[in-house]
Every structure is written in C-alpha cells, then in structure tokens.
Amino acid sequence: MPKLFVVATPIGNLNDITFRAIETLKSVDFILAEDTRVAKKLLAHLGVSKPTFSFREHTSAKALEKITYFLKKAHSAALVTDAGTPGVSDPGQRLIKAVKDFMEIVPIPGPSALAAIVSASDIDLGQFIFTGFPPHKKGRQKFFKQINDYKLPIILFESPHRIQKTLSELEKYCGDRYVNIGRELTKIYEEIFRGTLSEAQKHFTDERRRGEFVIVVDLN
C-alpha cells in the first residue's frame, strides 16, 4: 500500500527538523505543501530536491480530485504546511479523508506551537481544551462566550493582527484570567508572557504585537 507521510516542519528554528523528517522528504516521490514557495526554501536548506505541489485549506474539489489521482499512482508522498504539524490548525484532514482508503497514513511528529507552550507552561495542563484560531467574524462572540463555560484551561492560536482584540474579548467574557502567552516560539525574539489578560494587553503593544501567538487561559 502506498504511504502518505504527514511531516511536521519547524515553526521557526530550522534546526528543529528531525532526522526522520529529512529522510522522509528525501525518499518520497513528491511533496504536497501549503505554500510551495515556503516549502522550497526549507527543502533547499535541507538539500532536498523533489517535485512540490500545492495543497491548501481551500484547494478546490476538482484540484483535490487531481491530487488524489496522482497519489493513487505514487509509491509515497509527503504532506507539509508552512510551519508546524499538518492537521493542527493547518491543512491536512481533507487530504487524509480523501486518501485513507488506499494509502497508509504515517505521521512524522515534530515541531508544534501547541506542544511547545504546554511544555513550558506553569498552568496545570494535565487536561486542556484546544480551540485553534477564533473565528474572524461569524460566530466570534459565541466562541468567546463558550470558553467561559469550560472547566479546563483553554489553548488557542492568534495572529498579530487580532491579538489585542482577542485578549480584550477574552477578558470581557472570561474575566481577568491568568494566562501564558507564547510569541515567536523557537525564533530569535521568542518570549513567554505570564500574567493576567489585562496585563497582557498592556504588554503586547508596538513591536511586541508582531509574530504568531499561542495563548493558554487558566479557567480553574
């Protein structure tokens, strides 16, 4: 049975790539990537030269059908995203559903902002709820109201463009909770903020608003 390798790639520091991931990328027939330009930069850094094709969250049904056709003829292929682990708030599940009946799905674990923040958090995360990115518009108010109903810590992702809005809405619907916030994890300007939501809003201004964020909200 042909194999689809779901390969985790660095979220910042390129040295976080695993030996197994490199070996896998070198061995497959071709690579499916969220953004082929980003993937090719990583592949060039690793000394890997493979045909690379686009697979995005909004890949059309017709394009997915074409991808599936080529996968049926392949011995093996790899799926990567721009950074991190496919399927963790990144494209992946649509492809896996489309090929699971004729391909073996093989995870190649590695970098993940979710795992990184859990490992460095001072909040008890023996159990937690991961919500991914909040909705941009539709369902956003409902999303934050639901969070306050949960009895476990919440972990969510956010972009630099909406970080202040999200912190404000979290405080509005959940109160001034204690949080851990990772910014630019594994990169040069990495930081992990620990404090309340109101303190976080004062902290993440100007240049500290840049980069990708992962937020842990203590609801205990």
Sequence and secondary structure as in RCSB ss.txt:
>XXXX:A:sequence
MPKLFVVATPIGNLNDITFRAIETLKSVDFILAEDTRVAKKLLAHLGVSKPTFSFREHTSAKALEKITYFLKKAH
SAALVTDAGTPGVSDPGQRLIKAVKDFMEIVPIPGPSALAAIVSASDIDLGQFIFTGFPPHKKGRQKFFKQINDY
KLPIILFESPHRIQKTLSELEKYCGDRYVNIGRELTKIYEEIFRGTLSEAQKHFTDERRRGEFVIVVDLN
>XXXX:A:secstr
  EEEEE B SS GGG  HHHHHHHHHSSEEEESSHHHHHHHHHHHT    EEE  TT  HHHHHHHHHHHHH S
EEEEE SSB TTSSSS HHHHHHHTTTSEEEEE    HHHHHHHH SS  SS EEEES  SSTTHHHHHHHHHH 
SS EEEEE TTTHHHHHHHHHHHH S EEEEEESTTSTT EEEEEEHHHHHHHS GGGG S EEEEE   
